[in-house]
Amino acid sequence: MTDPLRAAVADAARRLAAAGLLIGTAGNVSAREGDRIAVTATGVTLADATPGEVTVVGIDGRLIEGELEPTSEIELHLGIYADQPACAVVHTHAPYATALACVLDELPVLHYQQLALGGEIRVAPYATFGSAELAAGVRTALAGRQAALLANHGSVTVGGTLAQAVDHALLLEWLCQLHHRASRLGTPRVLSAQQQEEVVLAALSRGYGATRPIREEQP
């Protein structure tokens, strides 16, 4: 019988690959359920990922299920789960996110939808992939955020669900593409702190981003 958690991680990897965010074996996806963390195995072609190519480890990294070694970035995933209540982590080498991570020290807020990720997106200092230094830098960059860029490397997003982490990765790539295009036209206008606060208040008062039934007018 297929483990639903392993199947969900494989499905997410395929979806991200179809969107162009995961290329070949570059990138990794994980989801947590209690003390079990399902994560894509190292060397897997993510566009064709299967549940059998997803390994399950404990919160201490101990192997629970699977026949393949987990991603080389397993320490990054375990560190993020130790820091926050995230239930999923997506690490990509998405084209626009990676390009901006080679240039910027921070992704400023040009569009109000970026506030769904927490505001300005920090860029973690460059460190060798799979290293403790990289994991530490990303964990710092993620403080109070749902996303971070990795200098000369890629991006990481988190979410309360696997679907949310995937959506955050897709949103981050769109925002990076927006910044790239705007920068080619001129100097992008950045939303001020006051403008960002007004967006948050408007979203809260209007229930932005959630469906709701039409209310019938009272006679």
N, C-alpha and C positions, 0 to 999 in steps of 0.2 A: 504494500500500500504506500502511495506517495505521500511524503510529509508535506502538508500544506505550506509550512513556512519555507521549506527549501524550494517548493514549486513557485511560491510568490516571488522569491528573490531571483530565480531564473527568469520568470516572466518580466520582472522589472528590468533586468539586464538586457533582455531582448528588445524591450520597448525603447530604452535609452539608446541602444545601438541603432535601431531603426530611425531614430531622430537625429543620428549623427553625433551623439555625445560620447558614445563609447566606440572606439575603433580598434578592431582586432582584439588583442589581449590586454589593451591598455585601459585601466580603470577597474573598479571593483564596487560591489554593492553588498550591503548587509542589512539584516533586520533582527531585532531582538524580541524574544517572547519569554518573559520570566528570566530564568538563568541560562536560556539557550540563545546562542547567536548564530544565525545561518549566514554564511558569507561565501561569495564566489571563490572558487579555487584558483590557484595560480596557474597561469598558462592557458586558461580557458578562452576560446573564441567566443566573446560575449554575445555576439549576434545569434549564436546557435546554442546558448547555454541551456542545459537541462538540469532538472532537480538533482541528478546524480553528480553533477559538476559543482554542486553547492555543498560545502562542508559545514558541519555544526560543531561549535566549540562552546565551552563554558565561559563565564565572565572572567575566569583566570587564564583563558586560552587553552584549557585542557580539551583534547579531542573527545567529542561525544559520538558523532556519527560522520560517516563518509570515508572514502578511500583515497582522496586527493588532499595534498597539502593546501591549506588556506592561502589566500593572497599574501604576497610579501608585505602588504600594508596592514597586516592584522593588528599590529601594535597601535596603529592610528585609530582603527575602529574600536578596539578595546578601551583606549584612552578616552575617546569621546563618550562612550557609554558610561565610563566611570565618573565623568564630569557632570553629566546632565541626564535628564530623563528621556532623551531621544530614543525612539524605537526603531529608527532606521538611519543609515548613513550611505550616501552616494558619493563616490569619488570618480571624477571624469577627467579626461584630457580634451574636453570640448574645444573646438577651434578658436572661437572668439574669447572664451574665458581664459584659455591658455595664452593667447596673444596678448591680452591686456595684462595678464600676470607677468609678462616679460617686460612691461613698460611702466605700469602704475604702481604706486605705493598704497593706493586706496581707490576703490570705485565709488565716486560721488553719486549722490541721488539726483538723477536727471528726471526720473519719472516716478510718480507717486506709488506705482506698484512695487517699487523696490522696498517700500516700508514693510511689506509682508515678510521680508528677509531680515528686518531689524534696523535698516538704515544704511549708512555707508558700509561698504564691504571691505574689510581689512585684507591686506596681502601678507601672508606669513612669509618670513625670510626663507631664502632658498636653503635646502638641506638635501642630502642624498636620499633617494626614495627608500622606504623601509626602515629609516633610521629613527632612533629615539628623539633626535633633534628635530626632525620633521614633525613627528607626532606632537611634540611639546609646542612647537610654533603654531601648528594648526589649532590646537586646543586653546591657545591664548587668543588667536584671531577669531575664534568662534564665540568667545564670551559675549553673551547678550545678542547673538546673531544666529540666523538659520543657514548662513553660508559664509564661506571664506575662499579667497583665492590663494594659490600656492605659487610663490615666485618661480618663474621659468619652469612650471610643472603642470598646473591644472587647477581644479576646483574641488571643494567639498561642500555638500549640503546635508542638512539633517532634517528630521521631521518627526512629528508625533505618531505618524504611520508611515509605512513604506510608500504608499501612494503620494503622501504629502512630500516626502523627501525627493521623490522623482519629479513632482511638480515644481519644487523649489529649484532643482537642477535645470529644468527646462526654462523656468523664469530667469534664472541667473544668466543662462546663455543668451536669452533674448535681450536682457539688459546690457550685456557686454557687446552684443551686436549693435544695439542702439547707440551706445557710447562711441563705438568705432565709426558708425555712419555719421553721427552728429559732429564728431571731431574732424571729419574730412570736409564738412561744410563750413566749419568755423569753430569758434570757441563755444563749447556747450554752456548753456545756462544751468546753474545748479540750484535746486530748490533750497531756500533758506530754512533755518530751524523753525521759524514761525509758520512758513508755508507747510512744512512737514507736520507740525502740530495741528494745523487746521485740517489737514487731510485725515489724520487719525480721529479727530473729533467728528468730522463728517461721516467717516466710515462707521463709527460706533453708533451715531444717531440714526443712520439710514440702514443699518444692517448690511453694509456693502459686502458682496461676495457670497451671500447666502440666499437661496431661493425662499420665497414666501408667497402664500396665497393672496389673491386679490381680495381686499376687504370690501364687502358690500356696504354701500352708503346707507346710513340709517335714515328712515323717513322722518 
